[in-house]
Amino acid sequence: MHTPALKVAVAGTGGLAQHIAQAALLRGHDVLLLSRNLQEHPEIHQLPVIRVDYALPDSLSTALKGMDTLISTVTNTSAQLALIDACLTARVRRFAPAEFEGLLECRPLACPPSRNRFDVLARLREEKHRLDSTVFVCGLLMERFSPGGLVGSGICSPRGHLKGEGELLLDFRAARAWIPAGETRACFVAARDLAAFVVAALEAREWPEQWRCCGERLTMEELVRIAEEVRGRQFEITETMWEDLNDLHFEKEEKGEWGQACKVDMLLAIERGEFDFAPAEMEVPGCWRPMGLKEWLEEGWRNVDLGDAALESQLEKLDATTLRATLLSIAYPKAAKKLEHCIYCHVTFDANGPDAEMCRVKHFGEPSRGTFTCCGTTYEEEEYGEEEWMEPVEERMPYCFEGPHRTVPWEKGDMRVLDDDEYYYKEDGEVFEDDGRKRWWEELVKDVNFQKLRCGEKIS
């Protein structure tokens, strides 16, 4: 069945707005771009565009007269609230705010003062009976990993943080990655695929409160592996635990290092699952086949000189002895990195680095009657009330074990108890004092089922 052409307005003139406008034109819709400055993006002159002033309501309502749908890519809160008012005045049927990010229910209640986006969402809920709306949840744009990042790909202006090349998760050019530790997942999508999804959704009869658009869902390990495969090099990987990210975020805010604080905040958002979701439950009209990350990276970096050819040319001139000495001096400037996999917390760590002592295993049993069923550790049960409140015991005592990583299972004799309060463990012939938080190791090394507990069968 042929869908009648819709009159679609797109607020903004950046890369995402242009992708949406082009996709709408390809599907036969009438498109109008709203711009504050016609000179800022000369490349949009091939598209229908009108100049507006977000501070003048009449300017907006006049431009939107006769429009069926408005899609905003303008993130400024005041501008979006003005657009909502203009839609109501001009009797626009549908509105999609500039919320092309993560799941609404996973976002923290506190948000940056410069962008009180919850005001926009609250207003849309208030006007739901007069103005239909949805939020397109898309995860992370693949353009973050492009040459020049979001700015270089034309998605946004350079104002703000985390918009340049290599500023989040992957630095493809430098072959480096900084990711949350563990089995964290996130969804990724290319901007043009997101635009095609948004335009296809225009033809749906009903809009849900949020529409999930996922190009590819990956673990952080899969993300790095794909980047290494395309780059042809092993990446230098930094993995950081949730608790360390929290501490680092507080430290960066205290020092006023807002760029770094924003980066750590995004890593925390990824860790808590804000960008991890299943595909849309509702069927999107049309045929939507998003590009995978590997294909996107190959296309985005195909014609970029990364300097590898020049390096290879120089290395070919060296004799075998000099080449070996050169590579060893680069790879092992002081002490050789020895990457290992911990069979209990499942983190890759440097056996010669400070993170070798950072194994943390959460309780895998339930707290019951003042005792954790997994390890037998006891705790004081508290009365909960409005006047005297304590955080849940799972937050007060989150870990069964904190100590050194292990690449082989603990065995009988690796730990022994000297008295009721002092616990010791033995490793490589040395005896170390502990603070009493390894009780479950002492118990489990005596258990015939201990071997079954490693590598994820019960420990998450």
C-alpha positions, 0 to 999 in steps of 0.5 A, a space after each residue: 500500500 502506498 503511503 501518502 507523502 507527509 510534510 516533515 520539518 527537521 529542526 537543525 542543520 547538522 549532519 544528523 538533520 541532513 541525513 534525516 532530510 535526505 532519507 525523507 526526500 528519498 521516501 517521497 515526503 515533503 521536507 523543510 529544514 529549520 535553521 538559525 543561520 543559513 551561512 553556518 552549513 552552506 552544504 544544505 542549500 540543496 535542501 529546502 530550508 527556512 531561517 527561524 528564531 527560537 526566541 520568536 514564537 511567531 517565527 516558529 509557528 509560521 514555519 510549521 504551519 501545515 506540517 505533519 511532523 517535526 523532528 528536532 536535532 537541536 539539543 538546547 532545552 529552551 529551543 526544544 520547549 519553544 518548538 513544542 509550543 510552536 507545534 501546539 500553535 500550528 497544530 502539528 500532529 507529531 514531535 520527536 525531540 533531540 534525544 538520540 541517546 540511551 534508554 530513558 529508564 536508565 538515565 540518572 535523575 540528575 543531569 547536566 545543568 546546561 541541558 535539562 532534557 527532562 524538562 522537555 520530556 516532562 512537557 511532552 508527557 503533559 501534552 501527549 493528548 494534543 501532540 503525539 511524540 516518541 523518543 528514538 533510543 539509538 545507543 551510541 553513534 558509530 560516527 564517534 569512531 570516525 576520523 575526526 569523531 562526531 565533529 569530523 563527520 559533521 554530526 555536531 558542532 565542536 562545542 562541548 565534550 566527547 565530540 572529537 576523535 578517539 574521545 570515547 571507548 576507542 581511539 582507532 588511529 592510536 589503537 587504544 581502548 578504554 572500556 568498562 570491565 566485565 560483560 558490559 554491552 552497548 548498541 551502536 548505529 550509523 547516523 544514516 541508518 538511524 535517519 532511515 529508521 526515523 523516517 520509516 517510523 513516520 509511516 507507523 500508525 502509532 508511536 510508542 513512548 520510546 522507539 529502540 533503534 539498534 544497528 548492532 549490539 556488542 560487548 566491549 570485548 567484541 567492540 575492541 576485537 572488531 576494531 583490532 581486526 579492521 585496524 590490523 593491530 592489537 589495541 592497548 586496552 584499559 579496563 576499569 571497574 565500576 567502583 573505580 570509575 565512580 571514584 575517578 568521576 568524583 576526583 575529576 569533578 573535584 578538580 574541575 576537569 570537566 572533559 575527563 569527568 564527562 568521559 568517565 560519566 559516559 563510561 558509567 552510563 555504558 556500564 549501568 546499561 543505558 545504551 544496551 537494549 533489545 531491538 524495537 518491539 513494533 515493526 518498522 515500515 519499510 526495509 531497514 538493514 543497518 550496517 554493522 560496525 566492522 563494515 562501517 569502520 572499513 568504509 570510514 577509514 578506507 582512505 585514511 593514511 594511518 602512517 602504517 605504510 611509512 612505518 613498515 617501509 622504515 622497518 623493512 630497512 632494518 636488519 633482523 637484530 636491530 629490528 628485534 631490539 627496536 620492537 622490544 624497546 617499544 613494546 617493553 620500555 621497562 617491564 614486560 606487560 603480561 596480560 592474563 585472564 582472571 578465572 574468577 572475576 573474568 577481567 583481563 589484567 597485567 600480571 606485572 601491573 597494579 591491577 593484578 591485586 584488583 580481583 573483585 567477586 560479587 556475592 552470588 548468594 542471597 542475604 538471608 537472616 543476617 548471613 550471605 548464603 554464598 559465603 556464610 559472611 554475617 552482617 547486622 540486620 538494620 531496622 529501616 524507617 523514614 528517620 533512620 535509613 541504611 543502604 541495602 546490605 548488598 550495597 554495603 557489602 557488595 563483594 565476597 572477595 577482594 584480592 589478587 587475580 587468579 589464573 589457576 584455581 585456588 587449592 587446599 593449602 593456599 589459605 589458612 586461618 590463624 584465629 577468628 579475626 586474622 585471615 591469611 592466604 598463601 601464593 607463590 610460597 609467600 604468606 599475605 595478611 588479609 582483612 577477613 574478607 576471604 572467608 568464602 575462599 577458605 570454605 570453598 577450597 575444602 569443597 569438592 564442588 569448588 572447581 565448578 565455581 570458576 569462570 562464570 557458572 555461579 559467579 557473575 
